[in-house]
Amino acid sequence: MKAAILRAARTPLTIETVELDGPRPEEVRIRIAASGLCHSDYHVISGDLGSAFPIVLGHEASGIVEAVGSDVRGLARGDRVVTCTSIYCGHCDDCQAGHNHLCTDKPLRQQPEPSSPIRQNGEVIHQFCNLGAFAEEMVVHNSAVSKLPEGMPLDIASMLGCAVLTGIGSVTEGAQVRPGSRVVVVGCGGVGLNVVQGARLAGAAQIIAIDLNPAKLELARTFGATDTVEAGEGLVERVLELTGGGADYAFEVIGLASAQRQAFLMLRRRGTLVLVGLPKMGSELSIPALAMITRETRVIGSLMGSIPFQRVIPTYAQLYLDGRLTLDPLISQRIALEDINRGYEQLIAGETARSVIMFDH
């Protein structure tokens, strides 16, 4: 099968032929239909996140089940599915507490060390987040898979396991935004637009979208933004004026320390800063400690929507089918696997919300 392989940080991905074994008893083999380009993968390409090489990146995918292992229940050949990085064991403390996205004992291949089903002439090719979705097929643990309702388009569905889950979940589950709240969203990429949408679904009275790109700000209005502000000098002051003293919730969806600090300064008393964007390794948050105490502000993190993905992905898909969830405008373009490097150039330049690789089987 063909796969896009990253052999070292800060180098282009190369399209190569690899072998795929499995599925083993607890695994599922999936023929990939669509795979989204997410900024999290780019952190590995840029060297901001450490990784073993060579590696097949990609984690936001949809496809059709080709085969299931002997111990897999609830999935069968022909099922339409999406994948998620929140692979889980089901028995650790976090899983038992209903937070399997924070699983501390993820089921991995052991040979005797964590390995991968992808090989090339005997060489191990690693999987990003135990998935590796920039390929024609993948073999993953069954706990990384969620079944889709009938009629859900696979290109749209590919975004459910990351951009949609992370964005909406961070609002409804992570921050638990209350109706009537004032919400600020810093960064309007694929995840940020779904934070905007999540705030709309939660009944926020005011949703302020912030980005450097005017086109993304216009798109944010489609997803429910009531106000938009182009990032630049005097940003905090402009938001404080728009909100009449500050936001109840500020979501930082970029992963930049400077943007995190600005978002904190946009809060009113008892406001909450929600960190959603993935920062570089070693990045530190710098905010006024005295203000946290005297203004009773909070800072929380939200990983993968702070929610078990199997519980909400079928719900999100049904909301889309019922016309209550906006997803089509998220896809800026559909590309071939061979166009992946150009796709990431466009993502980093801020030209796209989501590029989706379409696999023609």
N, C-alpha and C positions, 0 to 999 in steps of 0.2 A: 504494500500500500504506500501511497505518497504521504509525506509529513513534512511540515516546516520545522527545521531543526536549528536551534541556537547552539553553536559550538563554543562561544566565548562572549562575555559581555562586550558591548559596544561594537559588535560586528553584525552584518546583515544575517537574517535567517536564510537558510538554503533549503530548497525543495529536494528531498531525497527519498529513496525507496527503502523501507524498513520492513521487518517482520513483526508480527503480533501473535503472541501465544495466548492460550486460554479460551474460554473462561475456566477458572478454577471453581471449586464448589460454591463459594460465596460471591462469585463475580458475575458480571453481565457484559456481554459484547454488544457494542452499539455501532451501527452504521450512521455516521454523522451526516446530518442534513445541513445544519447551519451552525456557525461558531462566531461569536462576537469578539471584536477587538477591544479589550479593556485596558485601562491604564495600569492595573495591577501587574499584568504581564510585562508591560513596558518597564516597570521598575527593575525587572531582571535583565532586560535588554540593555538598559542604561547603566547597570551595575549598582543601582541604589539598594537592591536587595541581593544578598548572597545566594548562590545556587550551585548545585552540582551540574557539571556539563559532561557531555552534550545533553540537551533537554528539549522535549517537545512542550512548548507553552500552550496556553489556551485552557479556559476553564468554564466558559459561558457557552453551552452548546445544547442543541436539540438533535434528536435522531430517532432511529427505529431499532428496536432490539433484534439482534440477529441470533443470539443464543444466550441461555442462562445456565448457571452452574447448578449442580444437583441439590444444593441447600437453599436455593433462592425461592422465595415464596412471593406471590402477588405480582410477578412479572412473567411475561411469556414472549416468545418470538412474535414479532409483528407489532408489539406495543409501541406507541409513540411516547417519547420520554424527554425530559430535560435532566441535566446534571448540575451538581452544586459542589463547591469545595467543602461543605460541612459534613464530610464523612464522619461517622461516629460508631462507637462500640455498643452503646445501649446499656452499659452496666457501671460506668464510672459515676462518681458523685454528681458531676454536672449533667450527665445524661439522665440520671435518675431524678434530678431536680427539674427536668424539663428544659434544660439548656444544652441540647446536644450539639449546637453550633460551637460550643466551648469544650467539646470532648477532649479529655487528656489522655486517652488510650485508643487513638484512631487505629482501626484494623488495617495493617499494612502487610504487603508481601514480605516474608522473612526468608532469606536464602544463604546464610543465616541472618544477614543484614537486610534492612529495607531495600527492596529492589523494584523492578519495573517489568511489565510484560512486553516492552518494546526492545527489539534487538536489531543490530545491523552487523552482519558477519561476525556474530558472537559478542559484539560490544553492547553493553547495557546503555540504552538511551532512556534518560530519566523522564518522568511525567511531572509537569507542574501541578502542584496541589493534588497529586495522585489521580490526575485526569489526563492531561495532554490532548486538548481538543483541536489543535491545529493539525489535524490528520484526517484521513478518510474514515478511519475506524478507531475505536478505543475500547479497552477492557478495564472496567472499574469495579470497585466493591459495590454491592447492591445498595448499601446505605447512602450512596452518592447519587441515587437515581429517584426521580419522581415521575409518576405516570400522568399523562395529559388527558383531559376530556376530549371526546370526539369533536372534530371540527376546528381544533386550534391550529392555525397555520404554523408550520415549523420554523419559518424564518422569524416570525414575531416571538414564538415561544422560546427561542434561544436566549433571549435577554431576561427571562423570568428568574433564572437561577443566580443572577448576580445583580445587574443594574436595577431591575425592578424590585427584587427581594430586598437588597441592601437599602435602596432609597426609601421605599414605602415603609418597610419594617422599622427603620431607624426612627421614623416619626410615630407610628402607631404602637410599636412595641418597645423600642429603646427609650425614647423620650416620653412616650404616652402623652402627646400633645392634646390639650383640652380644647373643646369647642370655644370659639370666640377669641382664641389667642392671637398674638402678633408673632409672626415667624419670619426669620431672615435666613436665606439660603445663599451661601457663598460658594459659587462654582456651579455652572449649569451644563455640565457634561451629561453623559447617560445616567449616572447615579443621581446627580444634582437635580435633574429634571424630574426624577421620580420622588425625590424629597419634596419638591414643589407639589407634585401630584398627591403624595401622602398627606401633606398639610391640607390640601383641598378636601381630601376624603375625611380627614379628622375634624373638619369644620372650622379651620382657622379663619379669623375675620380679616386678617391682613397677611399677605404672603409677599415678601420683598425678595426678588431674585437679583443676584449680583454676579456680574461676569465682565470680562474685558471685551467680549465679542458681542456687538449689537445684534447679530443674527441669532445668537443663542438666547439673548434676552427676549427677542421677539418670540422665539420658540417657547420660552418659559411661560409666556402669557397663554399659549395654547394649552399648557399643562395646569394652569390655574393661578399663576402669579397675578396679584392685584397691582403690584408696582414693580418697576425695574430700575436698577441703578448701575450705570457703567462704572467699573472699578477705576480708581484714580485718586488724585489728591483730594483730601477732605472727605473721604468715603464715610468714616465713622460719624462725622458731624451731620452729613446728609441723611444717614439712616436714623440717627437720633431725632432729627427734625421730622422725618416722615412718620416715625412711630410715636411721636409725642413724648419722647423720653426714653425710648429703648424697647427692645423686643423681649418677649417672654421666652423665646427659644431662638438660638442662633446655631445653624448647622454649617460646619466647615467641611466641604466636600472635595477639597483639593489636596490636603496633606502638607501644607506649607506652614511653618512656624509663624511667619509674619501674618498670614491670613487668619490663623487660629487666634492670635492676639487681637487682631482687629475685630474678629467676631465676638470675642469676649467683651470688648469695650462697647459693643452695640447693645448690650443687655441692660434691661431695667433691673431694679431691685428684685431679688428672688428669681432672677432669670436663670436659664440653663444653657450652657454651651455644650453642643453635641459634636464630638469629633468622629467623622465618618470617613474622610479621605485618608488613604494610606500614606504615611510619611516615609521619608528615607530612614534607613537604619541609623540609629544614633541621634536622630532628631529629638530635640527637647522642647517642651512647652514653657513659654515665659509669659506669665500674667501677673498683675499686681495682687500680691497675697493679701494685703490689707483690705482691698476692695472685695475680695471673696468673703471676708468676715463681716465687714461693716455693711455690705449690701446683700449678704446671704445668698450669693450666687453659687451655682453648682457647675462642675465640669464632669461630663460622662463620655465614655466611649461607646460606640455601637459597631459590633462586628456582624457582618452578613445579616443585617436586619434584626439582630437580637432575638431570633425566633427559629424554631425548627422548620426547615424549608418544606418538608413533605406535607406539613399541615396547611401551609398557605399557598403553595404554588398552584394546586388545583383550583383554589378559591380565586386567585388572581386571574388564572386563565378563564374561568367562568365569568368573572366580572368583565373581562375584555369581550368575550363572546356576547355578553348582555349589553354591550355598549356603554358600560360604566367606567371602564379603564381606558385611558388614551395610551396607545403603544405604537401605532404605525409611524407617527412622526419621529420616533426615536431613531429609526434607521435612516441614516444620511445617504448610504449607498450600499449596494450589494456587489461584492467583489469575488474574484477567483482566488484560490490559495496562492497562486503565483504572484498576486498583487499585494501580498501581506506587508512587505517592507514599505511600499508607497502608502499603504493604509495607515501604518503607524506614523509615518512622516506627517500625514494630514491630521492625525489625532493630536500629535504634540504641537502642531501649528495652530490648533484650536479650530480647525475647519470642519470638524465632524462631531456629532453627538455619539453615534455608533455606526461603525462600518461592520457589516456582517458578511463573513465568508460563506458562500453557497457552494455546496459540493454537488457536482453533477455526476450521479452514479449511473 
